[in-house]
Amino acid sequence: MKQPEHIHFTFPLNVYAHSLYLQQGQVNYLHYGLVEENEDVWELGALVTQQRSTDLLLARLPPPPCRILEVGIGLGTLATLLMEQGYQVTGICPDPYQIAIAKQRIHSGFRLQCLTFEEFNTLEQSYEVILLQESAQYLKPLTLFNKAHHLLSEKGQLLIIDKIGLRRGPQDGVEGLPLLKYSLAQAERCGFKLLEQIDLSKKRLLL
């Protein structure tokens, strides 16, 4: 019997991916889903709730064509949607197993590199949008905003959907997460202006 593609992911991502695989027989996204109050999560299914998170980002993009850098490509599902809509997409990810799956799923027009955001650089072009879908939490805020500011065009946008801490404490469950207040201050310091902030804490769901 052939092993699922995600079997070589690092822990705990391999466990999360396999739980999705057992529920729906496939894994399209590696991020969390969004649900509304009183919805039946099991009836909706993981694909629907995860797609809502992606749709939240898609609705905030400028119209194509524009150049997008996706930091943390997952399995390439979002990149595929973006290219189908006419965007020029570059994707980076430090995990060679995710890169391998994305290469199998995405057509040749996708620029894909196996490296970290800190390592990434380009002299060829700037980007109108940098997207981070649950990958910003792994970056130090000052590093994230400094690098993004360098890579973005003059009127470029940085779109982030992720977990973030509101305070530090033994019962807060945010160990290792960047703090919201600190992150916003670092973003402003690096030249960014906050255009929209949405609290998804009551809708976020780990399936």
Protein Blocks (a to p, Z undefined) as FASTA:
>chain_A
ZZdfklmpccfklmmmmmmmmmnopafbfcdcdddehiafklnommlmmmmmmmmmmmmp
ccdddddddehjhnommmmmmmmnopacddddfbfklmmmmmmmpcfkbccddddfklpc
cfkbccfbdcdehklmmpcfklmmmmmmmmpcfkbccdddddddfbdcfklopghiacfk
lmmmmmmmnopacfbdcdfklmgccZZ
